Amino acid sequence: MHKDTKEKDLQTTEPKKKRSLKSRLLIFFVNLFLVLVACIGLYVLFVFLQMPSLDAILHETREPAIVFLDKNGREIRADGRIMGRR
């Protein structure tokens, strides 16, 4: 490089202009939006991976329960796991 080109390069480099407040805020909110979308996506993925498989839900088998009652309706004996009563 010549000496003249070095001097021209030094003269042509200007300090960077500061961005306006509007453009800085726009960039900030766009970045914030992208981070929030990524966080929500990760949360949905985490919840989806924690769910049991549909096959396990639809084909769940368990031992049937039986309750023996006397003629007055009082319970004599119950066998098996009782899930709910009507």
Contact map, one row per residue, 1 for C-alpha under 8 A:
11101100000000000000000000000000000000000000000000000000000000000000000000000000000000
11111100000000000000000000000000000000000000000000000000000000000000000000000000000000
11111110000000000000000000000000000000000000000000000000000000000000000000000000000000
01111111000000000000000000000000000000000000000000000000000000000000000000000000000000
11111111100000000000000000000000000000000000000000000000000000000000000000000000000000
11111111110000000000000000000000000000000000000000000000000000000000000000000000000000
00111111111000000000000000000000000000000000000000000000000000000000000000000000000000
00011111111100000000000000000000000000000000000000000000000000000000000000000000000000
00001111111110000000000000000000000000000000000000000000000000000000000000000000000000
00000111111110000000000000000000000000000000000000000000000000000000000000000000000000
00000011111111000000000000000000000000000000000000000000000000000000000000000000000000
00000001111111000000000000000000000000000000000000000000000000000000000000000000000000
00000000111111100000000000000000000000000000000000000000000000000000000000000000000000
00000000001111110000000000000000000000000000000000000000000000000000000000000000000000
00000000000011111000000000000000000000000000000000000000000000000000000000000000000000
00000000000001111100000000000000000000000000000000000000000000000000000000000000000000
00000000000000111110000000000000000000000000000000000000000000000000000000000000000000
00000000000000011111000000000000000000000000000000000000000000000000000000000000000000
00000000000000001111101100000000000000000000000000000000000000000000000000000000000000
00000000000000000111111100000000000000000000000000000000000000000000000000000000000000
00000000000000000011111110000000000000000000000000000000000000000000000000000000000000
00000000000000000001111111000000000000000000000000000000000000000000000000000000000000
00000000000000000011111111100000000000000000000000000000000000000000000000000000000000
00000000000000000011111111110000000000000000000000000000000000000000000000000000000000
00000000000000000000111111111000000000000000000000000000000000000000000000000000000000
00000000000000000000011111111100000000000000000000000000000000000000000000000000000000
00000000000000000000001111111110000000000000000000000000000000000000000000000000000000
00000000000000000000000111111111000000000000000000000000000000000000000000000000000000
00000000000000000000000011111111100000000000000000000000000000000000000000000000000000
00000000000000000000000001111111110000000000000000000000000000000000000000000000000000
00000000000000000000000000111111111000000000000000000000000000000000000000000000000000
00000000000000000000000000011111111100000000000000000000000000000000000000000000000000
00000000000000000000000000001111111110000000000000000000000000000000000000000000000000
00000000000000000000000000000111111111000000000000000000000000000000000000000000000000
00000000000000000000000000000011111111100000000000000000000000000000000000000000000000
00000000000000000000000000000001111111110000000000000000000000000000000000000000000000
00000000000000000000000000000000111111111000000000000000000000000000000000000000000000
00000000000000000000000000000000011111111100000000000000000000000000000000000000000000
00000000000000000000000000000000001111111110000000000000000000000000000000000000000000
00000000000000000000000000000000000111111111000000000000000000000000000000000000000000
00000000000000000000000000000000000011111111100000000000000000000000000000000000000000
00000000000000000000000000000000000001111111110000000000000000000000000000000000000000
00000000000000000000000000000000000000111111111000000000000000000000000000000000000000
00000000000000000000000000000000000000011111111100000000000000000000000000000000000000
00000000000000000000000000000000000000001111111110000000000000000000000000000000000000
00000000000000000000000000000000000000000111111111000000000000000000000000000000000000
00000000000000000000000000000000000000000011111111100000000000000000000000000000000000
00000000000000000000000000000000000000000001111111100000000000000000000000000000000000
00000000000000000000000000000000000000000000111111100000000000000000000000000000000000
00000000000000000000000000000000000000000000011111110000000000000000000000000000000000
00000000000000000000000000000000000000000000001111111000000000000000000000000000000000
00000000000000000000000000000000000000000000000001111101100000000000000000000000000000
00000000000000000000000000000000000000000000000000111111100000000000000000000000000000
00000000000000000000000000000000000000000000000000011111110000000000000000000000000000
00000000000000000000000000000000000000000000000000001111111000000000000000000000000000
00000000000000000000000000000000000000000000000000011111111100000000000000000000000000
00000000000000000000000000000000000000000000000000011111111100000000000000000000000000
00000000000000000000000000000000000000000000000000000111111100000000000000000000000000
00000000000000000000000000000000000000000000000000000011111110000000000000000000000000
00000000000000000000000000000000000000000000000000000001111111000000000000000000000000
00000000000000000000000000000000000000000000000000000000001111100000000000000000000000
00000000000000000000000000000000000000000000000000000000000111110000000000000000000000
00000000000000000000000000000000000000000000000000000000000011111000000000000001100000
00000000000000000000000000000000000000000000000000000000000001111100000000000001100000
00000000000000000000000000000000000000000000000000000000000000111110000000000111110000
00000000000000000000000000000000000000000000000000000000000000011111000000000111010000
00000000000000000000000000000000000000000000000000000000000000001111100000111110000000
00000000000000000000000000000000000000000000000000000000000000000111110000111100000000
00000000000000000000000000000000000000000000000000000000000000000011111111111000000000
00000000000000000000000000000000000000000000000000000000000000000001111111110000000000
00000000000000000000000000000000000000000000000000000000000000000000111111000000000000
00000000000000000000000000000000000000000000000000000000000000000000111111000000000000
00000000000000000000000000000000000000000000000000000000000000000000111111100000000000
00000000000000000000000000000000000000000000000000000000000000000000111111110000000000
00000000000000000000000000000000000000000000000000000000000000000011110011111100000000
00000000000000000000000000000000000000000000000000000000000000000011110001111100000000
00000000000000000000000000000000000000000000000000000000000000000011100000111110000000
00000000000000000000000000000000000000000000000000000000000000001111000000111111000000
00000000000000000000000000000000000000000000000000000000000000001110000000001111100000
00000000000000000000000000000000000000000000000000000000000000111100000000000111110000
00000000000000000000000000000000000000000000000000000000000000111000000000000011111000
00000000000000000000000000000000000000000000000000000000000000001100000000000001111110
00000000000000000000000000000000000000000000000000000000000000000000000000000000111110
00000000000000000000000000000000000000000000000000000000000000000000000000000000011111
00000000000000000000000000000000000000000000000000000000000000000000000000000000011111
00000000000000000000000000000000000000000000000000000000000000000000000000000000000111
